[in-house]
Amino acid sequence: MPVVRVLYRDELVIAIDKPAGLATVPGRRAGTAGRGGAAGGASGAGGAFGADGASASGAASAGLGDEDNGAAEATVRSARGEAEESDSLLAQVRLFAPDALAVHRLDRDTSGVVVFALGRSAHRALSMAFESRRAEKTYLGLCRGEFLAARCDLPLTDGRRGGMRVATVAGSRALPSSTEFRPLEKFAGFTWVEARPRTGRTHQIRVHLAALGHPLAIDPRYGDARVIAARELLPGSEGVALARLPLHAAALRVPHPSGQGWLSLEAPLPADLARCLELLRAHRRA
C-alpha cells in the first residue's frame, strides 16, 4: 500500500499528500457526484463527493461523518466493500487520527493535497469553506498538444458510468462549470499546464481539457489510455515514463476551521511526473 505523507497537522485539521492509485474514501455512489447546490458534490457544493477537490459536506449522504448512517451501512456492507474501505486514504489516516472526517476528495489516480477535519466542528467549518467556494485549488497536469491560455466555462452534465460530459443543451441538468488554465511549459506534443477550478464538478478539469482538444496525456475515460514510454518523451530513453493520469493537486488555500487565518498547503511533485518533465526538458534542449 502506498506510503501516506503528512503535510500539516494541528488539533483541528490534518493535510495529507495523497499518492496516486489510492482512493480518498471508500467507493462513492455513481450518478450523484457531479451535482451542485445544497445537496450536490462539488467544491462550492455539498453532499456526495464530486470533482477533484470536491466538497464532502453533508457527509451523511456520502456515508461519512455520520455514526448512525455508518452503523446502518455496516450491516449490509459486503466483504468486497470492506476490503475497498480498508484500502482508502481515509482508512489509513484513521489509523493515526481516529476522528478524521473527509472534507473533499481527489480521484484515485490524482495525487496531491487532501485535507481531513479532526472533529465535528472542524468538519462543519471546512465543509462550509468548500461550499462557499473559499477553497482555492491549484492543479498541475500534462496535457496533449500546444495549449494556449484559456478559461473554460462549458457547462457539464452527468455522463455514463459515473463520468461527466459537456452539456450540449442548457437545461436543468446542465451544471455551470468554470476552470482557468495557464500553460507553464510547452514541449513537443505536450504542455505542462496549471488549472484552477472555480467550480468542482466531477472530473471537471479532465472534461474541460478534453473539450478544448487537449486531454491529459493519459486519461482512460476522456482521452488516451495507453501508457507513455520514455522514448516518446526523449528518444533513446528506456522504460515507462508515465502509467497514470498526470494530474496533481499541487496547492490548496482554505480558511482555517478555527476562524483564525488561512491554511496554505502545498504537495511536492511526485517522482513519476517529475521524471516526465525531466525527459521532456532534455528533449527540448537536444
N, C-alpha and C positions, 0 to 999 in steps of 0.2 A: 504494500500500500504506500502511496506517495507520502513523503515527509511533510508535515504541516509546520509552517514557519509563522511565528507570532510577530506582527509588525508593531503592535502597540497594545497596551493593556492598562486599565485603571479599574476603579471599583464599579464603573457603570458600563464599560464598553470594552470589547476586545476586537482587534483587527487582525485578519489572517491573510497571508499571501497564498491564495489558493493555487495549487498546481493544476495543470491541465489533466483531464482524464478522470477527475473526481467530481461527482455530483455535489452541489452545495447542500441540498436537503434530499430526503427520500423522494421517490417519484411523485410528480405532480399530476393533476388531472388534465388531460388534453382537452382543448376546446374552450378553456376559460382563461387561459393565461394572458391573452392579449388585450383584455378589456380594460378600458379606462373608467374613470368615475369612482363613485364611492365604494363600489364592490368589485372593482377591476383589479388588474395586476400589473401596473407599470410604475416607473419612477414618476411620481405625480399621480399615482392611483393606488388604491389599497386592495386588499383581498387576496386572491390566489396569486401565485408568482407569475411575473410577466417577463419583461425583456432582460437582457444582460444588465444587471444592476437594478432589477425591478423591485418594487416595494413588496414587503411581506406583512404589512399591517392588515388588520382583520385576520389575524393568524388562525383563528378557529376555522375559517372556510378553507384554509390551506392545510389543516390538520396539524398546526404547530401552535405552541404558545397557549393551549387550552387544555387543562388537565382532564376535564370531563370528556371532551372530544377524543383526546388521546387514549383514554381508557376504553371508550366505546370502539374505537378503531382497532385497538389491540386485540379485542375478542374475535375479530373477523380477519385479521391480517394473516396472509398466507406465509408459509415458510420462505418462499421466494421474496416476498415483501420484507420480511425481517432481515434477510441477507442484504437486500438493497439498502435498507435503513442503516445497518451497521457499517455499510461501505460509504456513507456520505461524510462530507466535511463536518456537518453539524454533529454527527455521532463522535467524530474524532475530537472536536472541540469540547464536547461534554465530558470527555474523559478527564480533562483537567479544569473544566469550568462547567460544572453540572447544571447551573442555572442559565446557561446561554440560550438565547432565543434568536431565531433567524429574523432579520430585518429586510434583507433583499437577497437576490440570487444572481449567480453567474451560471451560464450554460456549462455543461460538463467539460467541454473542450476549450473553454475560455479560461485563461489564467488571470491572476491579479487580486486586487484588494476586495475583500469581503468583510463586512462589519457584522458583529453579533452583539446584541444587547445583553447585559447582565442584570436581570431582574425586570419586573413588570413595568415599573415607572420609566426606566430607560428605554424599554421596548416601545412604549407609547410615544415618548418624545422623539425617538429616531424614526419611527414609522410616520409620524406627522411631518417630519422634515422631508422625507421622501415623497409623501403625498402632496405636499405644498411646493414641490419642485425646488427646494432649497439645497438639495444634494447635488453638488457639481461634479460630474463624472467625466473623466478623460480616458479614452481608449487609444491604443496603438494597434495598427494592423498592416499586414502586407496584402495589397490587392493587385489584381492583374491590370496591365496596360499603363498608359501615361495619364495619370489622374490630375485633373485641374481643381483648384479650389472651388468648392461648391457648397451650397446649403440645399438639402433635400427636404421638401415638405409634402411628399407624396403620402396621402392617407393610406392606412393599411387595414386589412380585414382578415378574418380567420381563413386559413388555408387548409390543406389536407394534413392529416396525421399530426395535428398539434402545431403546425407551422403557420406562417403568415404569408400574405401576398398583397401586392398593391391593389387597392380598391379601384376598380375601373369606373364605377358609377357612384357618385356621392349619395349617401343614404344613412339610415340609422345604424348600419353595421360598419360604416366607414369611420375609422378612428384617426383623428388628427395626429400626425406624427412629424417630428422635425429633428433633423440631425445636421450639425455643422461639421464639415470636413475641411481639412487643410493638409496638402501634401508636404511632407517633411524631407523626403529624399526620393529622387527618381532614378530608376535603373533601366536596363534593357528588358522590357517586358513586364516590369513590376514598379509599384510605387509604395513607399512606406508612408502611411497616412495617419493623421490624428483625427479622431472622431469624438465629438461632444454631443451626445444625445440630449435633446431638450425635453423629449417625452421618453417613455420607457416601454414601448411595445415589445412583445415577444420577437426576438431575432431582428429588431429594428435596424441596427447597423448593417447586418448581413443583407437584409432585403433591400435597403436603400442603396447599398453599393452595387448589388446585382442589377437593380433597376436603372442605375446610372451607367451600366455597361462595364463596371469594374468590380466583379465579385472578388471576394477574398481568394487568395492563391489556392487554398484548399477549402472547399465548402461542400460537403456531400449533399446537402439539401438544396442549396441555391446556386451552385456552381460546379466546379470540377472536383471529383472525389479522389483523384489519383494523388499518391504521394509524390513529392518532388525530390528527384535525385540531385545530389550535389553538383553533378556535371551540368545540370540545366542552369545553375546559377554561376558556376565557374568551370568552364571546360577543363577537363583533366582531373577534376576532383572525384573522389570516390565516396561511395556510401549514400545514405539517405539524408538529405538536408532537412526535410520537413515532412511530418506524417500526421499533422493535426491542424485544426482550424487555427490560423495565425492571427488570433485576436487576444489582446492583453489589456486588462483593466489596470492602467498604469497609475491612476491617481483618483482620489476621492476627497472632496472637501464637504463637510457636513457640520451643522451646528452640534456642539457637544450636548448630550442629553441632560447635563446639569443646568443648562441655560446660560452657562458662562463660556463665551468664546466659541471658537470653531476647532474642529479636528481636521488637520491636513495630513493625508496619508498617501504614501507612495509605495509601489511594489516594483522592485528591480526587474529588468527584462529577463525572462527565462533563457536558459542556455540554448535551447533549440532556435528561438527567434534571433538571439544574438549571433549565433553561427550563420544563419541565413544572411543577416546584414553584412557580416564579415566577408562571406563569399561574394555577395553582390558588389560590395565596395571594391574588392580585389579585382573583379571582372571589369569594373568601371575604370580602374586605374591602369589596367593592362593595355 
